[in-house]
Amino acid sequence: MSEPRIKVTVEGAVATLTVARPEKLNAFDIDMLKELSTACDTIEVNAAVRIAILTGEGKAFSAGGDIKAWAGMEPNEFGHAWVRFGHRVFERLASLRMPLIAAVNGHALGGGLELAAAADIRIAETQVKIGLPEAGLGMVPGWSGTQRLVKRFGAQAVRRMLLGGELLTATEAQALGIVDQVVEAGGSVQAARIYAARIAARGPAATEISKLMIAIANGEDNGSAVEALGSILVAKTGDLKEGVAAFTGKRPAEFKGEW
């Protein structure tokens, strides 16, 4: 059996997802997208996990999508099996119930930057370069590079990277709000663990609900976030308990509006 390309480790309240294809600069293919989706499901249902860290193995964070994985696809397959599927997986990552910290240990280009953008906090090492080189290949970002990145970082920063082809240093990216913290080479994962400890010291319910509320305010996740908040609230009411008891007891419910 082949080694996993998305490695998952859990230490206490912190789960670490490591993109592990260093020989290809952690570039994604279809199987890796599927593994990432499964990894999200794995940590989502683990009640002990309250914070997640995302990083890359080797010298790169991620070079994005592996050109060999999609170059031979027909347009319809490219649009659906590659772009739309990858978009759904990255959306799954961005909507994890727990805060996600990206430890950007190396270059994050194209889909690699879209991957980092799915995190709530980004910590990058000094040697890192960040950019959206897609237009130079005659293509456009497909995993929310023109959507989530604009909402989170502003249109002008995305214009500079996508239209102008600018490669930003970690320090330049920090000045634009794309990176939250810059650390020395080799220090991103440890810095992410320190930041994770800060989050862990705060109220778990307040942290999770605050993440949902921020997503709503930023126009990122209105539908599912609102329903999640509403469902959590209703699940804690006496009305739900009474409704379930009445259903299982095959009797009319007697709701009292108990919050």
C-alpha positions in Angstrom: 0.0 0.0 0.0 1.4 3.4 -1.0 2.3 6.0 1.6 -0.4 8.6 2.2 0.0 12.0 0.5 -2.0 13.8 3.2 -0.6 12.7 6.5 -2.8 13.2 9.6 -1.4 13.3 13.2 -3.2 14.3 16.3 -1.5 15.5 19.5 -3.9 16.5 22.2 -6.3 19.2 20.8 -4.1 19.8 17.7 -4.4 17.9 14.4 -1.6 18.4 11.8 -2.3 17.8 8.1 0.9 17.5 6.1 0.9 17.5 2.3 3.5 14.8 1.6 4.6 14.7 -2.0 7.9 16.5 -1.7 9.4 15.1 -4.9 6.7 17.1 -6.8 6.9 20.1 -4.5 3.6 18.9 -2.9 1.7 19.5 -6.2 -1.8 18.0 -6.1 -3.3 15.3 -8.2 -6.9 13.9 -8.0 -6.0 11.3 -5.5 -4.5 13.9 -3.2 -7.6 16.0 -3.4 -9.6 12.9 -2.3 -7.2 12.3 0.5 -7.5 15.9 1.7 -11.2 15.6 1.8 -11.0 12.4 3.8 -8.5 14.0 6.2 -11.0 16.9 6.8 -13.7 14.4 7.6 -11.3 12.5 10.0 -10.4 15.5 12.1 -13.9 17.0 11.9 -15.5 14.1 13.8 -12.7 13.8 16.4 -14.2 15.7 19.3 -10.8 16.1 20.9 -9.4 18.2 18.0 -9.9 21.9 18.5 -7.2 23.4 16.2 -5.7 22.2 13.0 -2.3 23.0 11.4 -1.7 22.6 7.7 1.8 22.4 6.3 4.0 20.8 3.5 6.7 18.2 3.6 10.1 19.1 2.3 11.1 22.5 0.9 7.7 23.5 -0.5 4.3 24.2 1.0 2.6 23.4 -2.3 3.2 24.2 -5.9 -0.6 23.9 -6.6 -2.1 21.5 -9.1 0.2 19.1 -10.9 0.1 20.0 -14.5 0.5 16.4 -15.6 -2.7 15.6 -13.6 -4.9 17.8 -15.7 -3.1 18.8 -18.9 -4.5 15.8 -20.9 -8.1 16.3 -19.7 -10.9 17.2 -22.1 -12.5 20.6 -21.3 -15.6 19.1 -19.7 -13.6 16.7 -17.5 -11.2 19.5 -16.7 -14.0 21.8 -15.5 -15.8 19.2 -13.5 -13.5 16.4 -12.3 -10.6 18.8 -11.7 -11.7 22.4 -11.1 -15.1 21.9 -9.5 -14.0 18.9 -7.4 -10.9 20.7 -6.2 -13.0 23.8 -5.4 -15.3 21.6 -3.2 -12.4 20.1 -1.4 -10.8 23.4 -0.6 -14.2 24.7 0.5 -14.4 21.7 2.8 -11.0 22.7 4.3 -12.0 26.3 4.7 -15.2 25.4 6.5 -13.7 23.1 9.1 -15.4 23.7 12.5 -12.0 24.3 14.1 -9.6 27.2 13.4 -7.0 26.2 10.8 -3.4 27.5 10.8 -1.3 27.3 7.7 2.4 26.8 8.5 3.8 27.9 5.1 7.2 26.3 5.1 8.0 26.9 1.4 6.7 28.4 -1.8 2.9 28.6 -2.1 2.0 29.1 -5.8 -1.3 28.9 -7.6 -3.3 26.2 -6.0 -0.8 26.2 -3.2 -1.7 29.8 -2.3 -5.4 28.9 -2.6 -4.7 26.0 -0.2 -3.1 28.4 2.3 -5.9 30.9 1.9 -8.4 28.3 3.2 -6.7 28.6 6.6 -7.7 31.2 9.2 -4.2 32.1 10.1 -1.0 32.0 7.9 2.5 31.8 9.3 5.2 32.0 6.6 8.9 31.5 6.6 11.2 34.3 5.3 12.3 32.4 2.2 8.8 31.8 1.0 7.4 33.2 -2.3 3.7 33.6 -2.9 1.9 34.1 -6.2 -0.8 33.2 -8.7 1.1 32.2 -11.9 -2.0 30.7 -13.7 -2.4 33.4 -16.4 1.2 32.7 -17.5 0.0 29.2 -18.4 -3.1 30.6 -20.2 -5.5 29.5 -17.5 -7.3 31.1 -14.5 -7.4 30.1 -10.8 -10.0 27.4 -10.2 -9.8 26.7 -6.5 -11.2 30.0 -5.2 -8.2 32.2 -6.2 -10.4 35.0 -7.5 -13.1 34.5 -4.9 -11.8 33.6 -1.4 -8.6 35.4 -1.9 -10.4 38.6 -2.9 -12.7 38.4 0.0 -9.9 37.8 2.5 -7.1 39.9 1.1 -8.6 42.5 -1.2 -8.9 42.7 -4.9 -5.7 44.7 -5.5 -3.4 42.2 -3.9 -4.9 39.5 -6.2 -4.7 41.8 -9.2 -0.9 42.2 -8.6 -0.3 38.5 -8.4 -2.7 37.3 -11.1 -2.7 40.1 -13.7 0.8 41.3 -13.0 2.4 38.0 -12.3 4.1 39.4 -9.2 5.8 36.9 -6.8 5.6 38.2 -3.3 8.0 37.6 -0.6 6.7 36.6 2.8 7.3 40.1 4.1 5.5 41.7 1.2 2.6 39.3 1.7 2.5 40.2 5.3 2.2 43.9 4.5 -0.8 43.1 2.2 -2.5 41.0 4.9 -2.0 37.7 3.1 0.4 36.4 5.7 -0.2 37.1 9.4 3.3 36.3 10.8 6.8 35.8 9.3 9.3 33.6 10.9 12.8 32.3 10.2 13.3 29.4 7.8 12.3 26.1 9.4 10.2 27.8 12.1 6.7 27.8 10.7 5.4 24.6 12.3 6.7 25.5 15.7 5.2 29.0 15.4 1.9 27.4 14.4 2.0 25.2 17.4 2.5 28.2 19.7 -0.4 30.0 18.0 -2.5 26.9 18.4 -1.8 27.0 22.1 -3.1 30.5 22.2 -6.3 29.4 20.6 -6.6 26.4 22.8 -6.6 28.6 25.9 -9.8 30.3 24.7 -13.4 29.1 25.0 -14.0 26.1 22.6 -17.6 26.9 21.9 -16.9 30.7 21.5 -14.0 29.9 19.2 -16.0 27.6 16.9 -19.0 29.9 16.8 -16.8 33.0 16.2 -15.3 31.3 13.2 -18.8 30.8 11.7 -19.8 34.3 12.5 -16.8 35.8 10.8 -17.4 33.7 7.7 -21.0 35.0 7.6 -19.8 38.6 7.9 -17.2 38.1 5.2 -19.8 36.6 2.8 -18.0 33.3 2.6 -20.4 30.8 4.0 -23.8 32.4 4.7 -26.1 29.4 4.0 -24.4 26.5 5.8 -23.0 28.7 8.6 -26.4 30.2 9.5 -27.9 26.7 9.5 -25.1 25.3 11.6 -25.6 28.1 14.2 -29.3 27.7 14.2 -29.1 23.9 14.6 -26.6 24.2 17.5 -28.9 26.6 19.2 -32.1 24.6 18.7 -30.3 21.4 19.8 -29.7 22.9 23.2 -33.4 23.8 23.8 -36.0 22.0 25.8 -38.2 22.1 22.7 -36.0 19.7 20.8 -35.8 17.3 23.7 -39.5 17.3 24.0 -40.1 16.8 20.3 -37.8 13.8 20.2 -39.4 12.4 23.4 -42.9 12.9 21.9 -41.9 11.2 18.6 -40.4 8.2 20.3 -43.3 8.0 22.8 -45.8 8.3 20.0 -47.7 11.2 21.7 -48.4 14.8 20.9 -45.5 17.2 21.8 -46.0 19.7 24.6 -43.6 22.5 23.6 -42.9 25.1 26.3 -40.4 27.3 24.5 -37.6 26.5 26.9 -34.3 27.9 25.8 
